[in-house]
């Protein structure tokens, strides 16, 4: 039903889980606490990301977005001759 890769993958996962379990028992902390700690650290990193991305977003992404959005309108206005009033 399953290939050899599946069996090997499952076997490695089980040994990884057993290793985590033995390590947790040796240290004296439950496995669940380790998961909660990793989840809290990941949430802290995720919460710190938006302020770090604000400046690069404003400096690099928004000007290009405005150029892409406004350039077709400027080209169309230029083709109709609306800029001729400014060149005289």
N, C-alpha and C positions, 0 to 999 in steps of 0.2 A: 504494500500500500504506500509506504513512504520510502524515499530513496536513502542511500547511505549517508548523504550529506545532512539529511534531516536528523538521522540518528546521531551522527557525530555532533551536530550543533546542539541537540538536546542534551547529549552527554556532557558537553563542555559547560552548558548553562547550569546543569545540575551540580557539577563540581565547583563552579563559581559560587553557586548559592551555598553549598556545603562549606566552602572556604570562608565565606562571609559569616556564616552561622558560627563556625568554630572560633573565628576571630572575635566576634561579638561576645561569645560566652567567655573567652579568655580575658577580655578586657572588663567584662561585667556590665555591658550595656546591651539592651535589647536591639534587635535588628530594626525594629520600627523607629527607634529614636534616630538612627543613622539616616533613614529615609526622610524623616521629618526635617532633620538638620540640612540635608542636601536640598530639599524642597524650599526651605526658608532662604538658603543662600541663593538659589536660583531666582526666587522672587525678589530678593534685594537687588540682584544684578539687573533683572528686568525693569525694576522701578527706577534704577539709575540711568537707564538708556535714553529715554526721551530728552532730558536736559542736555545730554552730551551730543545728541543729534540735531538739536535746534540750530546751532550756528552753521554747521556744514549744509544743512538744508536751505537756510536763507541765502548763504553765500554762493552755493554752486547750483542747486536745483531750481530754485524759483526764477532767477534771471533767464535761464534757458527756457523754462516753461513759458514765461511771458513773451519771449522772442518768438517761440513757435506759435503761440496763440495769436499774437498781434501782427506778425509779418504778412500773412495773406491779406489782411485788411489794408495794410500800408501799400502792398503791391497793387491791389485793386484800385485804391484811391489814386495811386500814381498813374495807372493806365487810363483813368477817366480824365486826367488833366487837372485835378483839383489842386495840385502843387504849383501850377503855372502862376497863380496869383502871388506866390511868394518869390518867384524868380524874376519878376519885372521890376 
